[in-house]
Amino acid sequence: MKLHAYQSAEAKHEYRVVSCYDYSDVEGEIVHADEDTGEFTLTVNQENKSFNVGPGGIRILPRKVHRCW
């Protein structure tokens, strides 16, 4: 999955970046993210921070998880 910089902030706010190394949420608002390359940029404390964790290093998941039970 990819989220692009040109997509609306509201659309990107529905998703979160999760690290595949420890399965924790990565803090910040998504500017862009790409699961295939592992590259993503987040806004943290009004500052953009870019990361590259390599292919398969992140997952982009919905913020709201719908439980089946």
C-alpha positions in Angstrom: 0.0 0.0 0.0 1.1 3.6 -0.7 -0.1 6.9 0.7 1.0 9.9 -1.3 1.8 13.4 -0.3 -0.9 14.8 -2.6 -3.7 12.8 -0.9 -5.8 14.8 1.6 -4.7 14.9 5.2 -8.1 13.5 6.2 -7.7 10.5 4.0 -4.2 9.8 5.4 -5.4 10.3 9.0 -7.5 7.1 8.6 -4.2 5.1 8.6 -1.2 4.5 10.8 2.3 3.2 10.2 3.3 0.1 12.1 6.9 -1.2 12.5 7.3 -4.8 11.4 10.3 -5.1 13.8 8.4 -4.8 17.0 4.8 -4.3 15.8 4.4 -1.0 17.4 2.7 2.1 16.0 5.1 4.8 14.7 4.2 8.2 16.2 3.2 11.0 13.9 0.9 12.1 11.1 1.6 10.5 7.7 2.9 12.7 4.9 3.7 9.8 2.6 4.4 6.1 3.1 5.3 3.1 0.9 5.2 -0.4 2.2 7.1 -1.8 -0.8 10.2 0.4 -0.2 9.9 1.0 3.5 10.2 4.8 3.0 7.9 7.1 4.9 7.7 10.7 6.2 5.8 11.7 9.3 5.0 15.0 10.9 6.1 14.9 14.5 5.9 18.1 16.7 5.2 20.2 13.5 8.4 18.9 11.9 8.7 16.5 9.0 10.9 13.4 9.6 11.8 11.0 6.9 12.7 7.3 7.4 13.8 4.4 5.3 13.6 1.0 7.1 13.8 -1.1 3.9 11.4 -3.3 2.1 8.9 -5.1 4.4 9.8 -2.9 7.3 6.4 -1.2 7.8 2.8 -1.8 7.3 0.1 0.8 6.7 -3.0 -0.2 8.7 -6.4 1.5 9.4 -6.4 3.4 12.7 -9.8 2.0 13.6 -9.7 -1.8 13.9 -13.0 -3.5 13.6 -13.2 -6.5 15.9 -15.2 -9.6 15.0 -16.0 -10.6 18.5 
